[in-house]
Amino acid sequence: QLCHDEQDSVRLLAVASLKDLKDTVLPPEWTTQALLPIVKQGSTDLSWRVRNNLAKCFSYVASSLNLPSTGFDSQKTLVVACFVALLQDQEGEVRAAAVGHLAKMVHWGGARLFESHLQALLPALADDVVVDVRSKCALALMDASEGGTLEDSTIVKSFTPLLENFLQDEYPEVQLHVLNNLSRISHLFPQMSGVVTVILNMSKSGNWRVRDGVAKLLPHLADARGLEFFSTVLLEPAWLALLLDPVSDVRMACVSGIPKLCRVAGGEWIVQNL
């Protein structure tokens, strides 16, 4: 009844309160009948404030439905459809709130629902005019890459072009969300040549935090692409230049990565070349 109240300030609190049920053990047969219609209504409510409040806690609301890992496919599809509506909302604040739950919803729904409902939305979110949407989308992609929900081939195919664009975004905040988390998928670097090229160019960025991120990432690149690639492509234009950077944090990032370089290159190579 409260979710249908004429006052949107009442409805927004009622819809968001669904998240508080996530620690209860309500049977999915009941939640899909009693709660799922409320989620559907909240995702299309005429008041953007109601939609925004639901978007802020959407993954917790989805978890509160207690749907098992197998079965209830149509209900799971409906939940993801509600989430899609929020990701495509006309209000940027709603989209930003929803995309903050993208990674959790990828893991909640699994690869099938990602490929059928969410994957096609990524280019638009990655190119959103609202910087907060792009920033949260960049971080969400990195979080979605872990956990084994998505196959490596899906990550490479779907995420690589988006990551390249994020790394070249005009806002450093967006760049750093990707740059500071790329080490988590460093095993995929051999299949992401475009990303590696962009990273090399970023070593000359005017923003020291970006250069710091590149310095921290280079040892992971060396580990993924091998010593020959590091010594011929990364060493002279990037790593040695950053080792002499005017900002001490950047120089420290290079020094902190030397133990990993030692494991990749061996002590003899380090002594002779560095």
N, C-alpha and C positions, 0 to 999 in steps of 0.2 A: 504493500500500500504506500509506503514512504517513497519507494522508487517511482511511483506514479504521481507524487504530490505536485500541485500546481506551481509551487515555489522551487526554482532550480537550486537554490541553496540547500534545500532539504534533499532533493534528489541526488545532488553531487555527494553529499555525505553518506547517503544510504547506499549508493553504488560502490563507493570506495570502501565501505565497511565490509564488503565481501572478502577483502584480503585478510581480514582478521579470522576468517574461518580456515585458513590454510593449515593450522596446527590441529584441527579437529579431525575426527575419523568418521566423516559422513559418507554413507554409501553412494557410489556414483549413480545408481538408479534413481536416488532421490535428488542429488545435486543437479543432474541433467534436466530433471523435470521442474525443479523449484528455482534454481539459480541461473541456469543457462539462458532462459528468456530474459532475465534481468540484465545479463551481460550484453545480450544482443540489443536490447533497448538502449542501454547506456552508450553503446558505441555509435548509435545513430541519433542520440538525443538532440533536439533542436537547440539546446543551450551548449555553447562551446565549453563552458565551465564544467558541465557534467562530463562531457567527453574527455576533457583535459584531466579531470580527477581520476577517471577510469584509466586513462593512458598512463598516468603516473605510477600505477600499481598493477598493470595488466598481468604480468607474469605471475604475480602472487595470487591474483584472482583466478587465473587459469589453474594454478596448483591447488587452489581451494576446492576445485571440482572433484579432486581425488580420482581422476580417470586412470585406470590401470594401463600398463604399457601395451597390452594387447586388447583388441576389441574397442568398441565405442568409436569406430572410425568416423561415422557421420557426425557425431558430437564434437570430436576433435577438429574435424574440418570446419564446423560452424564456429568454433572458438577462434581458429586461425583466420577465418573470414572476417570476424569482428575486429581482430587485430589489424588486418589489412585495411579495413575501413578507417581506422585511426591513423595508420601510416600514410594514408592518402587524404587525410583531413585537410580542409581548406585553410585551417588555422595553423600557422607555423609552430606555435607553442604546443599544440596538440601533437603534431608530427614529431617534434623534438622529444616530448615526453614519451611517446610510443617507441621511438627508435632506440631509446635508452634500454628498452626491454627486448630488443631484437635478438640478441645472442641467447638470452634465456628461453625465448620462444622457439628459436631454432632447435635448441637441445630438448625442449619440452615436446615439440611436435615431431622431431626426427627428420631424416633426410627426405622422406617422401613428401611431407607437407612443405618442406623448404623448397623443393624443386617445383612443386605444383602451384604454390601460392606466394612464396616470399621472394624467390630468386629474381623474378621479373621486375620487382619493385626496386631493386638495389640501384640500378643506374640513375633513376629519378631522385632517389634519396641522396645519392652521392653527389648529385649536381644541384641539390636544393639551394634556393636563393638565401635561405636562412642558415647562417654559419653554424648555429647551434645544432641544427639537424645534421649537417655534414660532419661536424666534430664528433657527435655521438655515434653517427653511422660508422665513422672510421674506427672508433674504439670497439664498436659492436662486432665488426667484421673480424677483428683480431681475437676477440673473446669467442666468437663462433667457430674459429679455426681450430680451437683446442677441444679436447674431450672425446674425439673420435666419432662425433655424430656425423660429420661430413667426410666423404672420401677425399683423399688428396687431389684426385683428378677434378673433383667438383670445385674445390678451393682454388686450384690453379686456373681453371676455366672461368669461374664466376668472379673471383676476387682480384685477379692480377690487373686487369685494366682499371679497376676502381682504385686499387692501391697506388698505381702510378699517378692517377689524377690527384689523389689525396696528398701524395708526397710533393706535388707541384702546386698545391692550393696556396692562395694568396695569404692565408692566415696561418702563422706558425703553429697555433694551437692544434689545427687539423693535421698539419704535417707531423707534429710530435706524437700525436696519438698513435700514428702508424709506426713512425721511426723508432719509438721507444719500446715497441712491442713486436717488431719484426723478428727478433731473435727467437720468438716462440714457434715460428714456422721456418726457421733457417734451413731445415732439411729440404725445403722446396725451392731454395734459391737457384739451383741448377735449371729449373724449369721456368724461372722468372727473370729472364735476361733484361727485359725492359725495366723492371724494378731496380735491378743492380745498376743499370746505366744512370737512372735518376739519382740513386744514392750517391754515386760518384760525383755527379754535378752538385749535389747538395753539400759536399765537403767544402765548397767555396762560398757557401751562404753567408750573407751579412749578419745573420742572427746567430749569436754564439751558442744558443741552446740547440739549434739545429746541427751545428758543427759538432757539438758535444755528443748528440745522439748518433751521428755518423761515426765518430771515433769509437763509441761503445759497440757499434754494430760490426765494424770491419773485421774483428777477430772471428765473429760468427760467419761472416762471408768467407773468410779464409778456410774455416773448418768445412764449410759446405762445398766450396769450389776447388779447394786444393791449394797446395803451396805454389805451384807454378802460376796459377791465376793470381794469387796474392802478390807474388814477386814481380810479375810482368805488368799487371793491370792496376793493382791497388796500392802498391808500396810507394812509388815515387809521387804520383799526382795527389794521393790522398793521405795515407798514413803518415809519411814523413813530414808532409806539410802541416798536418794537424799536430804533430809532435812538437812543432815550433810555433804553435798558435799563440797569439798575444794574450789569450785568456787562459789562466792557469787551470781552470776546471776542464778545459778541452785537453790540455796537455796531460792532466792527471787521468783522464779517461783513456788516453792512449797507453799510458804506463800501466794502468789497472788491467788492460787487456793483454799485456805481454805474457802472463802465465798460460793463457789459452793459445797464444801464438806459439809458445814453446811446445805445447802438446801437439800442435799441428806440424810445425816445421822442424822440431828437434833442437837441442841445445847448440849443436855445432853451427847450424845455419844462423841462429840468432846471434852467436858470438861473431861470426864472420861478417854479417850484414848489418846488424843493429848495434 
